[in-house]
Amino acid sequence: MATEIILPTLGETMDEGTIARWLVPSGTTVSKGQPIAEIESNKAVFELESPASGILTITKPAGVTVPILTVIGTILTPGETPPATGAQATTTAIPASTSGPMEQAATAQPSTTAGEATATAEALPVPGGRRFISPRARRFAQEKGVDLNLVVGSGPNGRVEERDVRTYLESQPRLSPLARKIAAEAGIVPSPAIPRARLMRADVAQQVARPITPKPQEAELSADVTPLGTIRRVIAQRMTQSAQTTASVTLTTEVDATELVHLREQIKDYVAQQTGEPLSYNVLLARLVAIALHEFPYMMSQLKDDEIHTPTAVNIGIAVDTERGLLVPVLRNVENKGLIALSQEVAALMKKARDGSITADDMTGGTFTITNLGMYGVDAFTPLINLPECAILGVGRIGQRPAVWQGQMAIRHMVVLSLTFDHRLVDGAPAARFLQRVAQLIQNPYVVLL
């Protein structure tokens, strides 16, 4: 009896996955538990194991993005005939009913599994360079009167998703009804002098009367084109969402970190003997920030359905640069752990993040994030909030600089802290008090030994 290979879910935030590659070709005999494919989720890449022993039949090719719990293949017993699937269904193109001849949608002919055929037809390209539009995107575009020929798709093979239509709408100028009519009759796309300002009749009339100067033809530049991977696409979406939906404010302060440097020098060898890993500044900073968060829990607030939720656990995400992009593994219950346990946990998560074995669960549940660019020689920067959290702490380079210490000029180890927070949830003064407390702990860090 055939055993279906189903795309599993690896976390609450995962609703689809991309088949990065099949590790064995279709028709190969595989064993139960043998890795057969690499699946790329919105946060990590993981290996998919065979659910049974038998002959592998692939129904979803590499590069396709499908919803979770979708059948992507089967395991057959010797002599068993593969069942009809959506991958074997034929596809034909029909013209879109609302947007014109350039927009085409693929539809699958009836097959044994009609749902699979539909999913495949929408996810795979068809000859002739035709475009693919998700049903939700098409319905939303019809409701808003959007010409889908003007929308750039971000899905697999350029598929237009609902989010692409929303992005297009957000980029368009806001017009009064009369201004919209004048612009349509004149055949122009008006632009406001002030971004996101509402255009009235007089504004559009002025632009209609303005002489049009033809733009000089630009020489086409050569470029290397790289497909936007799942993780890079999710990073782009989350960064855009953070910038557009939060009222972010950044506070900066320069802190004397000399005692922090001395503390690390005194205990790093002992920690390395106990854990096999060097003691990093990220471990010390996470522990110190956890103390401050325990005293100022409002810095972990999250906005959910017009309610402010304040987590009780201090779960700190540490931003990590990897070959696949920015990942943020989460240290849990930091306020209850010592430096040795934290050092071991950080080392394990960093290794998993960089070798691609990290899971979605490793990167969910954070209540605050620390991002450290000091190792790249950066003194100060403005970090973006990692939603749904309300704050993030940027840490710059710890360097020797002249400073006033005990009434005299001295060479001290200084560091710049940049706290970005969501002003919708936290006011400036409370955020400043939290940053001040973090600075005090860095200046006197020996509390982490208690």
C-alpha positions in Angstrom: 0.0 0.0 0.0 1.4 3.4 -0.9 2.5 5.7 1.9 2.1 9.4 1.3 5.0 11.8 1.9 3.4 14.9 3.5 5.1 18.3 4.0 5.1 18.6 7.8 4.8 21.7 9.9 7.7 22.7 12.1 6.3 25.5 14.1 3.2 27.6 14.7 4.3 30.3 12.2 5.0 27.9 9.3 2.1 27.7 6.8 4.1 26.7 3.6 7.4 25.3 2.6 9.7 25.1 -0.4 11.2 21.9 -1.7 14.8 23.0 -1.9 15.9 19.8 -3.5 15.3 16.0 -3.6 18.2 14.1 -2.2 17.3 10.9 -4.2 15.7 10.7 -7.6 12.2 9.3 -8.2 12.2 5.5 -8.6 15.0 5.0 -6.0 14.5 2.4 -3.2 14.7 4.1 0.1 14.6 3.0 3.8 12.4 4.4 6.5 14.0 7.3 8.2 16.4 8.0 5.3 16.7 11.7 4.4 15.0 12.1 1.0 14.6 15.9 0.6 15.6 19.3 1.9 12.7 21.6 2.8 13.1 25.3 3.2 10.7 27.0 5.7 10.3 30.6 6.4 13.1 30.4 9.0 15.3 27.3 8.4 16.2 24.4 6.1 15.6 20.9 7.3 15.9 17.4 6.0 12.7 15.4 5.4 12.9 11.7 6.2 11.1 8.9 4.4 8.0 7.7 6.3 8.4 4.2 5.1 10.6 1.8 3.2 9.9 1.3 -0.5 10.2 3.0 -3.9 10.2 6.8 -4.0 7.8 8.5 -6.4 8.1 12.3 -6.5 4.9 14.3 -7.3 6.2 17.8 -6.4 9.4 18.9 -8.1 12.2 20.8 -6.4 11.7 24.6 -6.3 7.9 24.4 -5.7 6.4 26.1 -2.7 3.4 24.2 -1.2 1.2 24.6 1.9 1.9 22.4 4.9 0.3 18.9 4.9 0.5 18.8 1.1 1.3 15.4 -0.4 4.7 15.9 -2.2 5.4 12.2 -3.0 4.6 8.6 -2.2 6.5 5.5 -1.1 5.4 2.4 -3.1 5.9 -1.3 -2.4 7.6 -3.3 -5.1 5.2 -3.8 -8.0 2.7 -1.2 -6.9 1.4 1.3 -9.4 1.8 5.0 -8.6 -1.6 6.7 -7.9 -2.7 9.5 -10.2 -1.7 12.9 -8.7 -1.9 16.5 -9.5 1.7 16.4 -10.7 0.5 14.1 -13.5 -2.5 16.3 -14.4 -2.3 18.3 -17.5 -2.6 22.1 -17.4 -4.1 24.5 -19.8 -4.0 28.3 -19.8 -7.2 30.4 -19.9 -7.3 34.2 -20.1 -8.1 36.1 -17.0 -11.6 37.5 -16.9 -10.7 40.8 -15.3 -7.3 42.0 -16.2 -6.5 41.6 -19.9 -4.7 39.4 -22.3 -1.3 39.5 -20.5 -2.7 37.8 -17.4 -3.2 34.0 -17.6 -4.2 31.5 -14.9 -3.4 27.8 -15.1 -6.1 25.3 -14.3 -5.7 21.6 -13.8 -7.9 19.0 -15.6 -9.9 16.7 -13.3 -7.8 14.0 -11.7 -8.0 11.5 -8.8 -6.9 14.3 -6.4 -8.5 17.5 -7.6 -7.0 19.6 -4.8 -3.5 18.5 -5.6 -4.0 19.3 -9.3 -5.1 22.8 -8.5 -2.2 23.5 -6.1 0.2 22.2 -8.8 -1.3 24.3 -11.6 -1.0 27.4 -9.5 2.5 26.8 -8.3 4.2 25.7 -11.6 4.8 27.8 -14.7 3.4 27.0 -18.0 4.9 27.6 -21.5 4.7 31.1 -23.0 5.7 33.2 -20.0 2.2 33.3 -18.5 1.6 34.7 -15.1 0.2 32.9 -12.1 -2.1 34.5 -9.5 -3.3 33.0 -6.3 -7.1 32.9 -5.9 -7.0 35.2 -2.8 -4.9 37.8 -4.8 -7.3 37.7 -7.7 -10.3 38.1 -5.4 -8.7 41.0 -3.5 -7.6 42.7 -6.7 -11.2 42.5 -8.1 -12.5 44.0 -4.8 -10.1 46.9 -5.0 -10.2 47.4 -8.8 -6.5 46.7 -9.3 -5.1 45.8 -12.7 -3.0 42.7 -11.9 -0.7 43.4 -14.9 0.7 46.2 -12.8 1.5 44.0 -9.8 4.9 42.4 -9.3 4.6 38.9 -7.9 6.9 37.7 -5.1 5.7 34.1 -5.0 7.3 31.1 -6.6 8.0 31.6 -10.4 6.7 35.2 -10.0 3.3 34.1 -8.7 1.2 37.1 -7.5 0.1 36.7 -3.9 -2.4 38.8 -1.9 0.4 40.5 -0.1 1.7 41.7 -3.5 -1.6 43.4 -4.3 -1.6 45.1 -0.8 2.0 46.3 -1.4 1.0 47.7 -4.8 -2.0 49.5 -3.2 0.1 51.0 -0.4 2.5 52.4 -3.0 -0.2 54.3 -4.9 -1.1 57.9 -4.3 -4.4 58.6 -2.3 -6.8 60.5 -4.6 -10.2 62.1 -3.9 -13.0 60.8 -6.2 -12.9 63.9 -8.5 -9.1 63.8 -8.6 -9.1 60.2 -9.6 -11.6 60.9 -12.5 -9.4 63.7 -13.8 -6.3 61.6 -13.7 -8.0 58.7 -15.5 -9.2 61.1 -18.3 -5.8 62.6 -18.7 -4.0 59.2 -18.6 -1.5 60.2 -15.9 -0.4 58.6 -12.6 -0.3 61.6 -10.2 2.3 61.8 -7.4 2.0 63.8 -4.2 4.6 66.4 -3.3 4.5 65.0 0.2 4.7 61.2 0.5 1.4 59.5 1.5 -0.5 62.9 1.2 -4.0 62.9 -0.2 -4.3 64.5 -3.7 -7.3 66.8 -4.4 -8.7 68.0 -7.7 -6.4 71.1 -7.9 -3.3 69.0 -7.4 -4.1 66.6 -10.3 -5.2 69.5 -12.5 -1.8 71.2 -11.9 0.0 68.0 -12.9 -2.1 67.6 -16.0 -1.1 71.1 -17.1 2.5 70.5 -16.4 4.6 69.9 -19.6 6.0 66.4 -19.9 9.7 66.1 -20.6 10.6 62.8 -22.1 13.2 60.9 -20.1 16.4 60.1 -21.9 16.7 56.4 -22.8 19.0 54.7 -20.3 21.5 52.1 -21.4 20.5 48.6 -20.2 22.9 47.5 -17.5 24.0 43.9 -17.1 23.3 42.3 -13.8 23.6 39.0 -12.1 20.1 37.7 -11.3 19.6 35.6 -8.1 16.2 34.1 -7.2 14.8 35.4 -4.0 14.9 32.5 -1.6 12.2 31.7 1.0 14.3 33.0 3.9 15.4 36.1 2.1 11.8 36.8 1.1 10.5 36.4 4.7 13.3 38.7 6.0 12.3 41.3 3.4 8.6 41.0 4.4 9.3 41.2 8.1 11.6 44.1 7.9 9.1 46.0 5.7 6.3 45.1 8.2 8.4 46.3 11.1 9.2 49.6 9.4 5.6 50.3 8.3 3.6 49.2 11.4 5.7 50.3 14.3 6.3 53.8 15.7 10.0 53.1 16.2 12.3 55.4 18.1 16.0 54.8 18.8 17.8 56.0 21.9 21.6 55.8 22.1 24.1 56.1 24.9 27.8 55.6 25.3 28.7 53.3 28.2 32.0 52.6 30.0 32.4 48.8 29.5 35.9 48.6 31.2 34.6 46.4 34.1 32.8 44.1 31.6 36.0 43.6 29.7 37.9 42.9 33.0 35.2 40.4 34.1 35.3 38.5 30.9 39.1 38.3 31.1 39.0 36.9 34.6 36.4 34.1 34.0 36.7 33.2 30.3 39.2 30.5 30.8 37.2 28.9 33.6 34.0 29.0 31.5 35.9 27.5 28.5 37.2 24.6 30.7 33.6 23.8 31.8 31.9 24.2 28.4 34.6 23.8 25.8 33.4 27.1 24.3 34.9 30.6 24.8 32.9 33.1 26.8 31.4 35.6 24.4 30.2 39.1 25.1 26.8 38.1 23.9 26.4 35.7 26.8 27.3 38.4 29.3 25.1 40.9 27.7 22.1 38.5 27.5 22.4 37.8 31.2 22.7 41.5 32.1 19.8 42.5 29.8 17.7 39.8 31.4 18.2 41.4 34.8 17.0 44.7 33.5 14.1 43.1 31.7 13.0 41.4 34.9 13.0 44.9 36.5 11.3 46.6 33.5 9.0 44.0 32.0 7.1 46.5 29.9 10.1 46.4 27.5 8.8 42.9 26.5 5.2 44.0 25.8 3.5 42.8 22.6 0.4 44.3 20.9 -2.2 41.6 20.0 -5.7 42.5 18.9 -5.8 45.9 20.6 -4.5 44.3 23.9 -1.0 44.7 25.4 0.4 41.3 26.4 3.5 41.3 28.7 5.3 37.9 28.8 6.5 36.7 32.2 9.5 34.7 30.8 12.6 36.5 29.6 13.4 34.9 26.3 16.1 36.8 24.5 16.9 36.4 20.8 20.4 36.7 19.5 20.7 37.9 15.9 23.1 35.7 13.9 24.5 36.3 10.4 24.4 33.2 8.3 24.9 32.3 4.6 21.1 32.1 4.2 20.5 35.5 5.9 19.7 36.9 9.3 18.4 34.4 11.9 17.4 35.0 15.5 17.7 31.9 17.7 16.1 32.4 21.1 17.6 31.8 24.6 14.8 30.8 27.0 14.3 31.8 30.6 17.6 33.7 30.6 16.9 35.3 34.0 17.1 31.8 35.7 20.4 30.6 34.1 24.0 31.0 34.9 26.8 31.9 32.6 28.0 28.3 31.9 24.5 27.1 30.9 24.0 30.2 28.8 27.3 29.8 27.1 26.5 26.2 26.2 23.1 27.1 24.9 24.4 30.0 22.8 27.2 27.9 21.3 24.7 25.1 20.3 22.2 27.5 18.8 24.9 29.4 16.8 26.2 26.1 15.4 22.7 25.0 14.4 22.0 28.4 12.8 25.1 28.3 10.7 25.0 24.7 9.6 21.3 24.9 8.7 20.0 22.4 11.3 18.1 25.0 13.3 14.4 24.5 13.6 11.4 26.9 13.7 10.9 26.2 17.4 14.5 27.4 18.1 13.5 30.8 16.7 10.1 31.4 18.1 8.9 32.7 21.5 11.4 35.6 21.9 10.4 38.6 24.0 13.5 40.8 23.3 16.3 40.8 20.8 20.0 41.7 21.0 22.0 42.4 17.8 25.7 42.9 18.1 27.7 44.3 15.2 30.8 45.2 17.3 32.8 42.4 15.7 32.5 44.2 12.4 33.9 47.5 13.7 30.6 49.2 13.8 30.3 51.8 16.6 26.5 52.6 16.4 23.5 51.7 14.2 19.7 51.8 14.2 18.3 48.2 14.6 14.8 47.3 13.4 12.3 45.8 15.8 11.9 42.1 15.5 8.1 41.8 15.6 6.0 41.0 17.6 8.5 42.2 20.1 8.5 45.9 21.0 12.2 46.5 21.5 15.7 45.5 20.3 19.1 46.5 21.6 21.9 47.2 19.2 25.5 46.8 20.5 28.5 48.4 18.9 32.2 47.9 19.1 33.9 47.8 22.5 36.9 50.0 21.9 39.5 52.0 23.9 38.7 55.7 23.9 39.6 58.7 26.1 37.0 59.3 28.8 36.6 61.1 32.0 37.0 58.6 34.9 37.1 59.6 38.5 37.6 63.2 37.6 40.6 62.6 35.3 41.1 61.7 31.6 41.8 58.1 31.1 41.7 55.4 28.4 38.6 53.3 28.9 36.8 50.6 27.1 33.6 52.3 25.7 30.6 50.9 23.9 27.6 52.5 22.2 24.2 51.0 22.9 21.2 51.7 20.6 17.8 50.8 21.9 15.0 50.9 19.3 11.5 50.6 20.8 7.9 50.8 19.6 6.5 54.1 20.9 2.9 52.7 20.6 3.7 50.5 23.6 6.4 52.3 25.5 7.0 56.0 26.0 10.4 57.7 25.8 11.1 58.1 29.5 10.4 54.5 30.5 12.5 53.3 27.6 15.3 55.6 28.7 15.1 54.3 32.3 15.5 50.8 31.0 18.5 51.7 28.8 20.0 53.6 31.8 19.7 50.4 33.9 21.4 48.3 31.2 24.2 50.8 31.2 24.6 50.6 35.0 24.8 46.8 34.8 27.5 47.0 32.1 29.5 49.4 34.2 29.1 47.1 37.3 28.6 43.6 35.8 29.7 41.4 38.7 26.0 40.8 39.6 26.0 38.0 37.0 28.2 36.0 39.3 25.5 35.9 42.0 
